[in-house]
Amino acid sequence: MRVPVSLILNLVANGKTVAEIIEDYPYLEPEDVQQSLMYAAWLAREQIFPIVGEKAG
């Protein structure tokens, strides 16, 4: 069964532990929660893109 990453993130953000999430959604595994957090971190990463053609300062 597919579970949206946003659902898992919401559960974690509201204080649910991995064990509680697994208890509520027994078809998930601890790795699913970990992968959801890693995906969210990847989406939120900070990137700096230089502007080509502008002079610094």
ABEGO torsion letter per residue (X at the ends): XBBBAAAAAAAAAAGBBAAAAAAABAABBAAAAAAAAAAAAAAABBBBBBBBGBBBX
